[in-house]
Amino acid sequence: MERVVLDYADSITITDRDVSDELFDRLREHFDDEQIVELTAAIAIENFRARFNDALDVPPSGFSEGVYCPLPERAAAGERTV
């Protein structure tokens, strides 16, 4: 599923590329129409933000220095998180 999302993000990010029917069919194997709209919006917003910041030379905030996206730690099996 992650591969199809990355392929979709690439397709709508690269200006001279269209989203193929084959790629939409692959997306529909995992997502319904509402989810595809939400995914498209999230990708478009990130593209907007990146281009906006680049155009105005806005530096990264330094939260992770762009190296990785930290994930929350998972609780051990049976452990309460509250």
PyMOL Python script that loads the backbone (N, CA, C, O; Angstrom):
from pymol import cmd

cmd.read_pdbstr("""\
ATOM      1  N   MET A   1       0.825  -1.193   0.000  1.00  0.00           N
ATOM      2  CA  MET A   1       0.000   0.000   0.000  1.00  0.00           C
ATOM      3  C   MET A   1       0.871   1.260   0.000  1.00  0.00           C
ATOM      4  O   MET A   1       0.552   2.233  -0.683  1.00  0.00           O
ATOM      5  N   GLU A   2       1.968   1.245   0.762  1.00  0.00           N
ATOM      6  CA  GLU A   2       2.841   2.420   0.826  1.00  0.00           C
ATOM      7  C   GLU A   2       3.414   2.760  -0.543  1.00  0.00           C
ATOM      8  O   GLU A   2       3.552   3.931  -0.895  1.00  0.00           O
ATOM      9  N   ARG A   3       3.750   1.714  -1.322  1.00  0.00           N
ATOM     10  CA  ARG A   3       4.343   1.940  -2.650  1.00  0.00           C
ATOM     11  C   ARG A   3       3.379   2.682  -3.566  1.00  0.00           C
ATOM     12  O   ARG A   3       3.795   3.587  -4.288  1.00  0.00           O
ATOM     13  N   VAL A   4       2.101   2.319  -3.551  1.00  0.00           N
ATOM     14  CA  VAL A   4       1.131   2.988  -4.421  1.00  0.00           C
ATOM     15  C   VAL A   4       0.930   4.440  -3.987  1.00  0.00           C
ATOM     16  O   VAL A   4       0.737   5.312  -4.834  1.00  0.00           O
ATOM     17  N   VAL A   5       0.971   4.712  -2.680  1.00  0.00           N
ATOM     18  CA  VAL A   5       0.844   6.092  -2.196  1.00  0.00           C
ATOM     19  C   VAL A   5       2.046   6.922  -2.632  1.00  0.00           C
ATOM     20  O   VAL A   5       1.891   8.065  -3.060  1.00  0.00           O
ATOM     21  N   LEU A   6       3.240   6.349  -2.526  1.00  0.00           N
ATOM     22  CA  LEU A   6       4.435   7.067  -2.979  1.00  0.00           C
ATOM     23  C   LEU A   6       4.415   7.297  -4.497  1.00  0.00           C
ATOM     24  O   LEU A   6       4.797   8.367  -4.969  1.00  0.00           O
ATOM     25  N   ASP A   7       3.975   6.302  -5.247  1.00  0.00           N
ATOM     26  CA  ASP A   7       3.855   6.473  -6.698  1.00  0.00           C
ATOM     27  C   ASP A   7       2.854   7.578  -7.030  1.00  0.00           C
ATOM     28  O   ASP A   7       3.082   8.379  -7.936  1.00  0.00           O
ATOM     29  N   TYR A   8       1.755   7.615  -6.298  1.00  0.00           N
ATOM     30  CA  TYR A   8       0.737   8.658  -6.501  1.00  0.00           C
ATOM     31  C   TYR A   8       1.299  10.035  -6.157  1.00  0.00           C
ATOM     32  O   TYR A   8       1.104  10.994  -6.903  1.00  0.00           O
ATOM     33  N   ALA A   9       1.993  10.129  -5.029  1.00  0.00           N
ATOM     34  CA  ALA A   9       2.596  11.407  -4.636  1.00  0.00           C
ATOM     35  C   ALA A   9       3.576  11.892  -5.696  1.00  0.00           C
ATOM     36  O   ALA A   9       3.589  13.074  -6.040  1.00  0.00           O
ATOM     37  N   ASP A  10       4.395  10.986  -6.211  1.00  0.00           N
ATOM     38  CA  ASP A  10       5.322  11.357  -7.287  1.00  0.00           C
ATOM     39  C   ASP A  10       4.568  11.858  -8.512  1.00  0.00           C
ATOM     40  O   ASP A  10       4.949  12.860  -9.117  1.00  0.00           O
ATOM     41  N   SER A  11       3.501  11.160  -8.874  1.00  0.00           N
ATOM     42  CA  SER A  11       2.754  11.522 -10.079  1.00  0.00           C
ATOM     43  C   SER A  11       2.105  12.902  -9.986  1.00  0.00           C
ATOM     44  O   SER A  11       2.056  13.632 -10.976  1.00  0.00           O
ATOM     45  N   ILE A  12       1.604  13.263  -8.797  1.00  0.00           N
ATOM     46  CA  ILE A  12       0.970  14.581  -8.708  1.00  0.00           C
ATOM     47  C   ILE A  12       1.950  15.681  -8.312  1.00  0.00           C
ATOM     48  O   ILE A  12       1.610  16.863  -8.353  1.00  0.00           O
ATOM     49  N   THR A  13       3.163  15.292  -7.928  1.00  0.00           N
ATOM     50  CA  THR A  13       4.177  16.279  -7.573  1.00  0.00           C
ATOM     51  C   THR A  13       4.983  16.716  -8.787  1.00  0.00           C
ATOM     52  O   THR A  13       5.295  17.897  -8.942  1.00  0.00           O
ATOM     53  N   ILE A  14       5.316  15.767  -9.642  1.00  0.00           N
ATOM     54  CA  ILE A  14       6.109  16.077 -10.837  1.00  0.00           C
ATOM     55  C   ILE A  14       5.202  16.745 -11.853  1.00  0.00           C
ATOM     56  O   ILE A  14       4.215  16.155 -12.293  1.00  0.00           O
ATOM     57  N   THR A  15       5.532  17.972 -12.227  1.00  0.00           N
ATOM     58  CA  THR A  15       4.657  18.826 -13.018  1.00  0.00           C
ATOM     59  C   THR A  15       4.252  18.246 -14.370  1.00  0.00           C
ATOM     60  O   THR A  15       3.089  18.354 -14.758  1.00  0.00           O
ATOM     61  N   ASP A  16       5.173  17.642 -15.083  1.00  0.00           N
ATOM     62  CA  ASP A  16       4.857  17.194 -16.442  1.00  0.00           C
ATOM     63  C   ASP A  16       4.332  15.760 -16.510  1.00  0.00           C
ATOM     64  O   ASP A  16       4.365  15.146 -17.576  1.00  0.00           O
ATOM     65  N   ARG A  17       3.858  15.228 -15.410  1.00  0.00           N
ATOM     66  CA  ARG A  17       3.376  13.856 -15.363  1.00  0.00           C
ATOM     67  C   ARG A  17       1.892  13.828 -15.030  1.00  0.00           C
ATOM     68  O   ARG A  17       1.422  14.608 -14.202  1.00  0.00           O
ATOM     69  N   ASP A  18       1.158  12.932 -15.674  1.00  0.00           N
ATOM     70  CA  ASP A  18      -0.259  12.734 -15.369  1.00  0.00           C
ATOM     71  C   ASP A  18      -0.428  11.485 -14.513  1.00  0.00           C
ATOM     72  O   ASP A  18       0.436  10.609 -14.501  1.00  0.00           O
ATOM     73  N   VAL A  19      -1.534  11.411 -13.806  1.00  0.00           N
ATOM     74  CA  VAL A  19      -1.861  10.213 -13.041  1.00  0.00           C
ATOM     75  C   VAL A  19      -2.547   9.248 -14.003  1.00  0.00           C
ATOM     76  O   VAL A  19      -3.593   9.562 -14.569  1.00  0.00           O
ATOM     77  N   SER A  20      -1.960   8.092 -14.179  1.00  0.00           N
ATOM     78  CA  SER A  20      -2.507   7.121 -15.132  1.00  0.00           C
ATOM     79  C   SER A  20      -3.735   6.414 -14.560  1.00  0.00           C
ATOM     80  O   SER A  20      -3.943   6.371 -13.347  1.00  0.00           O
ATOM     81  N   ASP A  21      -4.537   5.865 -15.464  1.00  0.00           N
ATOM     82  CA  ASP A  21      -5.690   5.066 -15.036  1.00  0.00           C
ATOM     83  C   ASP A  21      -5.228   3.849 -14.234  1.00  0.00           C
ATOM     84  O   ASP A  21      -5.886   3.445 -13.276  1.00  0.00           O
ATOM     85  N   GLU A  22      -4.098   3.271 -14.627  1.00  0.00           N
ATOM     86  CA  GLU A  22      -3.549   2.117 -13.927  1.00  0.00           C
ATOM     87  C   GLU A  22      -3.214   2.469 -12.479  1.00  0.00           C
ATOM     88  O   GLU A  22      -3.471   1.679 -11.570  1.00  0.00           O
ATOM     89  N   LEU A  23      -2.640   3.657 -12.266  1.00  0.00           N
ATOM     90  CA  LEU A  23      -2.303   4.083 -10.903  1.00  0.00           C
ATOM     91  C   LEU A  23      -3.566   4.323 -10.090  1.00  0.00           C
ATOM     92  O   LEU A  23      -3.624   3.947  -8.919  1.00  0.00           O
ATOM     93  N   PHE A  24      -4.583   4.944 -10.691  1.00  0.00           N
ATOM     94  CA  PHE A  24      -5.850   5.128  -9.972  1.00  0.00           C
ATOM     95  C   PHE A  24      -6.482   3.786  -9.615  1.00  0.00           C
ATOM     96  O   PHE A  24      -7.041   3.634  -8.529  1.00  0.00           O
ATOM     97  N   ASP A  25      -6.397   2.821 -10.512  1.00  0.00           N
ATOM     98  CA  ASP A  25      -6.919   1.486 -10.209  1.00  0.00           C
ATOM     99  C   ASP A  25      -6.185   0.879  -9.018  1.00  0.00           C
ATOM    100  O   ASP A  25      -6.807   0.258  -8.155  1.00  0.00           O
ATOM    101  N   ARG A  26      -4.860   1.055  -8.967  1.00  0.00           N
ATOM    102  CA  ARG A  26      -4.078   0.557  -7.828  1.00  0.00           C
ATOM    103  C   ARG A  26      -4.480   1.260  -6.535  1.00  0.00           C
ATOM    104  O   ARG A  26      -4.570   0.620  -5.487  1.00  0.00           O
ATOM    105  N   LEU A  27      -4.722   2.571  -6.596  1.00  0.00           N
ATOM    106  CA  LEU A  27      -5.176   3.305  -5.407  1.00  0.00           C
ATOM    107  C   LEU A  27      -6.518   2.780  -4.915  1.00  0.00           C
ATOM    108  O   LEU A  27      -6.730   2.614  -3.714  1.00  0.00           O
ATOM    109  N   ARG A  28      -7.420   2.523  -5.858  1.00  0.00           N
ATOM    110  CA  ARG A  28      -8.774   2.072  -5.496  1.00  0.00           C
ATOM    111  C   ARG A  28      -8.790   0.672  -4.891  1.00  0.00           C
ATOM    112  O   ARG A  28      -9.784   0.273  -4.285  1.00  0.00           O
ATOM    113  N   GLU A  29      -7.708  -0.069  -5.048  1.00  0.00           N
ATOM    114  CA  GLU A  29      -7.608  -1.367  -4.382  1.00  0.00           C
ATOM    115  C   GLU A  29      -7.476  -1.195  -2.867  1.00  0.00           C
ATOM    116  O   GLU A  29      -7.792  -2.108  -2.105  1.00  0.00           O
ATOM    117  N   HIS A  30      -7.008  -0.017  -2.435  1.00  0.00           N
ATOM    118  CA  HIS A  30      -6.742   0.225  -1.012  1.00  0.00           C
ATOM    119  C   HIS A  30      -7.597   1.326  -0.399  1.00  0.00           C
ATOM    120  O   HIS A  30      -7.810   1.336   0.814  1.00  0.00           O
ATOM    121  N   PHE A  31      -8.093   2.255  -1.215  1.00  0.00           N
ATOM    122  CA  PHE A  31      -8.788   3.439  -0.701  1.00  0.00           C
ATOM    123  C   PHE A  31     -10.102   3.660  -1.426  1.00  0.00           C
ATOM    124  O   PHE A  31     -10.230   3.340  -2.608  1.00  0.00           O
ATOM    125  N   ASP A  32     -11.094   4.216  -0.702  1.00  0.00           N
ATOM    126  CA  ASP A  32     -12.331   4.617  -1.365  1.00  0.00           C
ATOM    127  C   ASP A  32     -12.162   6.048  -1.880  1.00  0.00           C
ATOM    128  O   ASP A  32     -11.124   6.669  -1.653  1.00  0.00           O
ATOM    129  N   ASP A  33     -13.174   6.571  -2.570  1.00  0.00           N
ATOM    130  CA  ASP A  33     -13.063   7.895  -3.187  1.00  0.00           C
ATOM    131  C   ASP A  33     -12.778   8.997  -2.168  1.00  0.00           C
ATOM    132  O   ASP A  33     -11.954   9.877  -2.419  1.00  0.00           O
ATOM    133  N   GLU A  34     -13.456   8.952  -1.019  1.00  0.00           N
ATOM    134  CA  GLU A  34     -13.231   9.981   0.012  1.00  0.00           C
ATOM    135  C   GLU A  34     -11.790   9.949   0.513  1.00  0.00           C
ATOM    136  O   GLU A  34     -11.190  10.999   0.741  1.00  0.00           O
ATOM    137  N   GLN A  35     -11.240   8.769   0.683  1.00  0.00           N
ATOM    138  CA  GLN A  35      -9.856   8.641   1.148  1.00  0.00           C
ATOM    139  C   GLN A  35      -8.867   9.134   0.092  1.00  0.00           C
ATOM    140  O   GLN A  35      -7.842   9.727   0.428  1.00  0.00           O
ATOM    141  N   ILE A  36      -9.171   8.890  -1.179  1.00  0.00           N
ATOM    142  CA  ILE A  36      -8.301   9.374  -2.255  1.00  0.00           C
ATOM    143  C   ILE A  36      -8.320  10.892  -2.302  1.00  0.00           C
ATOM    144  O   ILE A  36      -7.283  11.515  -2.531  1.00  0.00           O
ATOM    145  N   VAL A  37      -9.486  11.498  -2.087  1.00  0.00           N
ATOM    146  CA  VAL A  37      -9.571  12.963  -2.045  1.00  0.00           C
ATOM    147  C   VAL A  37      -8.746  13.500  -0.878  1.00  0.00           C
ATOM    148  O   VAL A  37      -8.017  14.479  -1.039  1.00  0.00           O
ATOM    149  N   GLU A  38      -8.852  12.875   0.291  1.00  0.00           N
ATOM    150  CA  GLU A  38      -8.091  13.317   1.461  1.00  0.00           C
ATOM    151  C   GLU A  38      -6.585  13.150   1.228  1.00  0.00           C
ATOM    152  O   GLU A  38      -5.801  14.035   1.570  1.00  0.00           O
ATOM    153  N   LEU A  39      -6.190  12.031   0.653  1.00  0.00           N
ATOM    154  CA  LEU A  39      -4.786  11.791   0.334  1.00  0.00           C
ATOM    155  C   LEU A  39      -4.264  12.825  -0.652  1.00  0.00           C
ATOM    156  O   LEU A  39      -3.166  13.354  -0.481  1.00  0.00           O
ATOM    157  N   THR A  40      -5.046  13.111  -1.676  1.00  0.00           N
ATOM    158  CA  THR A  40      -4.670  14.114  -2.680  1.00  0.00           C
ATOM    159  C   THR A  40      -4.501  15.484  -2.039  1.00  0.00           C
ATOM    160  O   THR A  40      -3.546  16.201  -2.340  1.00  0.00           O
ATOM    161  N   ALA A  41      -5.422  15.846  -1.161  1.00  0.00           N
ATOM    162  CA  ALA A  41      -5.324  17.140  -0.472  1.00  0.00           C
ATOM    163  C   ALA A  41      -4.068  17.215   0.381  1.00  0.00           C
ATOM    164  O   ALA A  41      -3.379  18.235   0.373  1.00  0.00           O
ATOM    165  N   ALA A  42      -3.759  16.155   1.115  1.00  0.00           N
ATOM    166  CA  ALA A  42      -2.567  16.155   1.974  1.00  0.00           C
ATOM    167  C   ALA A  42      -1.290  16.311   1.144  1.00  0.00           C
ATOM    168  O   ALA A  42      -0.392  17.066   1.517  1.00  0.00           O
ATOM    169  N   ILE A  43      -1.214  15.601   0.029  1.00  0.00           N
ATOM    170  CA  ILE A  43      -0.033  15.706  -0.839  1.00  0.00           C
ATOM    171  C   ILE A  43       0.064  17.100  -1.442  1.00  0.00           C
ATOM    172  O   ILE A  43       1.144  17.689  -1.487  1.00  0.00           O
ATOM    173  N   ALA A  44      -1.065  17.627  -1.904  1.00  0.00           N
ATOM    174  CA  ALA A  44      -1.074  18.963  -2.518  1.00  0.00           C
ATOM    175  C   ALA A  44      -0.676  20.037  -1.516  1.00  0.00           C
ATOM    176  O   ALA A  44       0.055  20.964  -1.864  1.00  0.00           O
ATOM    177  N   ILE A  45      -1.145  19.925  -0.282  1.00  0.00           N
ATOM    178  CA  ILE A  45      -0.794  20.911   0.751  1.00  0.00           C
ATOM    179  C   ILE A  45       0.705  20.867   1.042  1.00  0.00           C
ATOM    180  O   ILE A  45       1.337  21.913   1.189  1.00  0.00           O
ATOM    181  N   GLU A  46       1.275  19.668   1.126  1.00  0.00           N
ATOM    182  CA  GLU A  46       2.718  19.555   1.369  1.00  0.00           C
ATOM    183  C   GLU A  46       3.515  20.119   0.203  1.00  0.00           C
ATOM    184  O   GLU A  46       4.549  20.755   0.410  1.00  0.00           O
ATOM    185  N   ASN A  47       3.046  19.892  -1.028  1.00  0.00           N
ATOM    186  CA  ASN A  47       3.718  20.474  -2.191  1.00  0.00           C
ATOM    187  C   ASN A  47       3.632  22.000  -2.160  1.00  0.00           C
ATOM    188  O   ASN A  47       4.612  22.690  -2.441  1.00  0.00           O
ATOM    189  N   PHE A  48       2.457  22.520  -1.819  1.00  0.00           N
ATOM    190  CA  PHE A  48       2.281  23.969  -1.704  1.00  0.00           C
ATOM    191  C   PHE A  48       3.238  24.539  -0.668  1.00  0.00           C
ATOM    192  O   PHE A  48       3.926  25.530  -0.917  1.00  0.00           O
ATOM    193  N   ARG A  49       3.272  23.901   0.493  1.00  0.00           N
ATOM    194  CA  ARG A  49       4.107  24.387   1.588  1.00  0.00           C
ATOM    195  C   ARG A  49       5.588  24.368   1.202  1.00  0.00           C
ATOM    196  O   ARG A  49       6.320  25.319   1.476  1.00  0.00           O
ATOM    197  N   ALA A  50       6.020  23.288   0.569  1.00  0.00           N
ATOM    198  CA  ALA A  50       7.422  23.180   0.175  1.00  0.00           C
ATOM    199  C   ALA A  50       7.791  24.246  -0.857  1.00  0.00           C
ATOM    200  O   ALA A  50       8.845  24.873  -0.751  1.00  0.00           O
ATOM    201  N   ARG A  51       6.941  24.451  -1.839  1.00  0.00           N
ATOM    202  CA  ARG A  51       7.238  25.455  -2.872  1.00  0.00           C
ATOM    203  C   ARG A  51       7.168  26.871  -2.312  1.00  0.00           C
ATOM    204  O   ARG A  51       7.975  27.725  -2.679  1.00  0.00           O
ATOM    205  N   PHE A  52       6.225  27.119  -1.440  1.00  0.00           N
ATOM    206  CA  PHE A  52       6.092  28.428  -0.794  1.00  0.00           C
ATOM    207  C   PHE A  52       7.350  28.739   0.010  1.00  0.00           C
ATOM    208  O   PHE A  52       7.931  29.816  -0.119  1.00  0.00           O
ATOM    209  N   ASN A  53       7.766  27.777   0.848  1.00  0.00           N
ATOM    210  CA  ASN A  53       8.954  27.987   1.678  1.00  0.00           C
ATOM    211  C   ASN A  53      10.207  28.147   0.837  1.00  0.00           C
ATOM    212  O   ASN A  53      11.055  28.985   1.146  1.00  0.00           O
ATOM    213  N   ASP A  54      10.337  27.360  -0.216  1.00  0.00           N
ATOM    214  CA  ASP A  54      11.505  27.489  -1.101  1.00  0.00           C
ATOM    215  C   ASP A  54      11.536  28.863  -1.771  1.00  0.00           C
ATOM    216  O   ASP A  54      12.589  29.496  -1.849  1.00  0.00           O
ATOM    217  N   ALA A  55      10.380  29.321  -2.255  1.00  0.00           N
ATOM    218  CA  ALA A  55      10.318  30.601  -2.959  1.00  0.00           C
ATOM    219  C   ALA A  55      10.714  31.761  -2.050  1.00  0.00           C
ATOM    220  O   ALA A  55      11.337  32.722  -2.499  1.00  0.00           O
ATOM    221  N   LEU A  56      10.354  31.669  -0.783  1.00  0.00           N
ATOM    222  CA  LEU A  56      10.657  32.741   0.167  1.00  0.00           C
ATOM    223  C   LEU A  56      11.904  32.451   1.000  1.00  0.00           C
ATOM    224  O   LEU A  56      12.224  33.191   1.929  1.00  0.00           O
ATOM    225  N   ASP A  57      12.598  31.377   0.662  1.00  0.00           N
ATOM    226  CA  ASP A  57      13.825  30.972   1.355  1.00  0.00           C
ATOM    227  C   ASP A  57      13.596  30.810   2.853  1.00  0.00           C
ATOM    228  O   ASP A  57      14.418  31.230   3.666  1.00  0.00           O
ATOM    229  N   VAL A  58      12.461  30.192   3.210  1.00  0.00           N
ATOM    230  CA  VAL A  58      12.144  29.925   4.610  1.00  0.00           C
ATOM    231  C   VAL A  58      12.913  28.669   5.026  1.00  0.00           C
ATOM    232  O   VAL A  58      12.724  27.608   4.431  1.00  0.00           O
ATOM    233  N   PRO A  59      13.770  28.776   6.030  1.00  0.00           N
ATOM    234  CA  PRO A  59      14.566  27.615   6.440  1.00  0.00           C
ATOM    235  C   PRO A  59      13.724  26.608   7.223  1.00  0.00           C
ATOM    236  O   PRO A  59      12.679  26.968   7.765  1.00  0.00           O
ATOM    237  N   PRO A  60      14.168  25.346   7.288  1.00  0.00           N
ATOM    238  CA  PRO A  60      13.475  24.352   8.116  1.00  0.00           C
ATOM    239  C   PRO A  60      13.474  24.795   9.574  1.00  0.00           C
ATOM    240  O   PRO A  60      14.369  25.522  10.007  1.00  0.00           O
ATOM    241  N   SER A  61      12.484  24.363  10.321  1.00  0.00           N
ATOM    242  CA  SER A  61      12.365  24.741  11.733  1.00  0.00           C
ATOM    243  C   SER A  61      13.339  23.997  12.624  1.00  0.00           C
ATOM    244  O   SER A  61      13.542  24.384  13.774  1.00  0.00           O
ATOM    245  N   GLY A  62      13.945  22.935  12.114  1.00  0.00           N
ATOM    246  CA  GLY A  62      14.951  22.227  12.882  1.00  0.00           C
ATOM    247  C   GLY A  62      14.422  21.163  13.806  1.00  0.00           C
ATOM    248  O   GLY A  62      15.162  20.672  14.659  1.00  0.00           O
ATOM    249  N   PHE A  63      13.144  20.784  13.664  1.00  0.00           N
ATOM    250  CA  PHE A  63      12.604  19.763  14.553  1.00  0.00           C
ATOM    251  C   PHE A  63      13.330  18.443  14.394  1.00  0.00           C
ATOM    252  O   PHE A  63      13.646  17.783  15.384  1.00  0.00           O
ATOM    253  N   SER A  64      13.600  18.050  13.148  1.00  0.00           N
ATOM    254  CA  SER A  64      14.347  16.811  12.918  1.00  0.00           C
ATOM    255  C   SER A  64      15.410  17.010  11.851  1.00  0.00           C
ATOM    256  O   SER A  64      16.014  16.041  11.390  1.00  0.00           O
ATOM    257  N   GLU A  65      15.642  18.240  11.458  1.00  0.00           N
ATOM    258  CA  GLU A  65      16.620  18.600  10.444  1.00  0.00           C
ATOM    259  C   GLU A  65      16.405  17.850   9.142  1.00  0.00           C
ATOM    260  O   GLU A  65      17.346  17.660   8.372  1.00  0.00           O
ATOM    261  N   GLY A  66      15.149  17.413   8.883  1.00  0.00           N
ATOM    262  CA  GLY A  66      14.805  16.779   7.635  1.00  0.00           C
ATOM    263  C   GLY A  66      15.346  15.388   7.429  1.00  0.00           C
ATOM    264  O   GLY A  66      15.220  14.834   6.337  1.00  0.00           O
ATOM    265  N   VAL A  67      15.950  14.805   8.455  1.00  0.00           N
ATOM    266  CA  VAL A  67      16.589  13.510   8.302  1.00  0.00           C
ATOM    267  C   VAL A  67      15.571  12.370   8.351  1.00  0.00           C
ATOM    268  O   VAL A  67      15.719  11.387   7.625  1.00  0.00           O
ATOM    269  N   TYR A  68      14.564  12.480   9.174  1.00  0.00           N
ATOM    270  CA  TYR A  68      13.599  11.402   9.340  1.00  0.00           C
ATOM    271  C   TYR A  68      12.316  11.962   9.933  1.00  0.00           C
ATOM    272  O   TYR A  68      12.262  13.105  10.386  1.00  0.00           O
ATOM    273  N   CYS A  69      11.298  11.133   9.915  1.00  0.00           N
ATOM    274  CA  CYS A  69      10.018  11.488  10.519  1.00  0.00           C
ATOM    275  C   CYS A  69       9.841  10.615  11.754  1.00  0.00           C
ATOM    276  O   CYS A  69       9.544   9.427  11.632  1.00  0.00           O
ATOM    277  N   PRO A  70      10.022  11.194  12.952  1.00  0.00           N
ATOM    278  CA  PRO A  70       9.940  10.373  14.160  1.00  0.00           C
ATOM    279  C   PRO A  70       8.525   9.843  14.384  1.00  0.00           C
ATOM    280  O   PRO A  70       7.539  10.546  14.161  1.00  0.00           O
ATOM    281  N   LEU A  71       8.448   8.599  14.826  1.00  0.00           N
ATOM    282  CA  LEU A  71       7.164   7.973  15.130  1.00  0.00           C
ATOM    283  C   LEU A  71       7.021   7.845  16.636  1.00  0.00           C
ATOM    284  O   LEU A  71       8.016   7.691  17.344  1.00  0.00           O
ATOM    285  N   PRO A  72       5.782   7.908  17.135  1.00  0.00           N
ATOM    286  CA  PRO A  72       5.595   7.734  18.579  1.00  0.00           C
ATOM    287  C   PRO A  72       5.970   6.314  18.994  1.00  0.00           C
ATOM    288  O   PRO A  72       5.820   5.366  18.222  1.00  0.00           O
ATOM    289  N   GLU A  73       6.453   6.187  20.210  1.00  0.00           N
ATOM    290  CA  GLU A  73       6.794   4.862  20.715  1.00  0.00           C
ATOM    291  C   GLU A  73       5.530   4.074  20.957  1.00  0.00           C
ATOM    292  O   GLU A  73       4.511   4.625  21.373  1.00  0.00           O
ATOM    293  N   ARG A  74       5.598   2.776  20.694  1.00  0.00           N
ATOM    294  CA  ARG A  74       4.456   1.891  20.923  1.00  0.00           C
ATOM    295  C   ARG A  74       4.537   1.297  22.316  1.00  0.00           C
ATOM    296  O   ARG A  74       5.621   1.009  22.824  1.00  0.00           O
ATOM    297  N   ALA A  75       3.376   1.118  22.923  1.00  0.00           N
ATOM    298  CA  ALA A  75       3.322   0.472  24.233  1.00  0.00           C
ATOM    299  C   ALA A  75       3.545  -1.030  24.051  1.00  0.00           C
ATOM    300  O   ALA A  75       3.142  -1.604  23.038  1.00  0.00           O
ATOM    301  N   ALA A  76       4.171  -1.648  25.011  1.00  0.00           N
ATOM    302  CA  ALA A  76       4.369  -3.095  24.974  1.00  0.00           C
ATOM    303  C   ALA A  76       3.017  -3.783  25.028  1.00  0.00           C
ATOM    304  O   ALA A  76       2.057  -3.208  25.540  1.00  0.00           O
ATOM    305  N   ALA A  77       2.920  -4.983  24.520  1.00  0.00           N
ATOM    306  CA  ALA A  77       1.663  -5.735  24.513  1.00  0.00           C
ATOM    307  C   ALA A  77       1.077  -5.805  25.924  1.00  0.00           C
ATOM    308  O   ALA A  77       1.763  -6.204  26.866  1.00  0.00           O
ATOM    309  N   GLY A  78      -0.158  -5.426  26.062  1.00  0.00           N
ATOM    310  CA  GLY A  78      -0.840  -5.471  27.340  1.00  0.00           C
ATOM    311  C   GLY A  78      -0.579  -4.263  28.234  1.00  0.00           C
ATOM    312  O   GLY A  78      -1.228  -4.130  29.271  1.00  0.00           O
ATOM    313  N   GLU A  79       0.338  -3.390  27.872  1.00  0.00           N
ATOM    314  CA  GLU A  79       0.678  -2.209  28.677  1.00  0.00           C
ATOM    315  C   GLU A  79      -0.332  -1.106  28.400  1.00  0.00           C
ATOM    316  O   GLU A  79      -0.697  -0.876  27.247  1.00  0.00           O
ATOM    317  N   ARG A  80      -0.777  -0.436  29.420  1.00  0.00           N
ATOM    318  CA  ARG A  80      -1.712   0.675  29.267  1.00  0.00           C
ATOM    319  C   ARG A  80      -0.918   1.933  28.943  1.00  0.00           C
ATOM    320  O   ARG A  80       0.180   2.132  29.462  1.00  0.00           O
ATOM    321  N   THR A  81      -1.481   2.789  28.076  1.00  0.00           N
ATOM    322  CA  THR A  81      -0.792   4.024  27.666  1.00  0.00           C
ATOM    323  C   THR A  81      -1.315   5.251  28.365  1.00  0.00           C
ATOM    324  O   THR A  81      -0.865   6.362  28.081  1.00  0.00           O
ATOM    325  N   VAL A  82      -2.262   5.079  29.278  1.00  0.00           N
ATOM    326  CA  VAL A  82      -2.852   6.239  29.962  1.00  0.00           C
ATOM    327  C   VAL A  82      -2.130   6.542  31.222  1.00  0.00           C
ATOM    328  O   VAL A  82      -2.489   7.485  31.928  1.00  0.00           O
TER     329      VAL A  82
END
""", "prot")
cmd.dss("prot")
cmd.show_as("cartoon", "prot")
cmd.util.cbc("prot")
cmd.orient("prot")
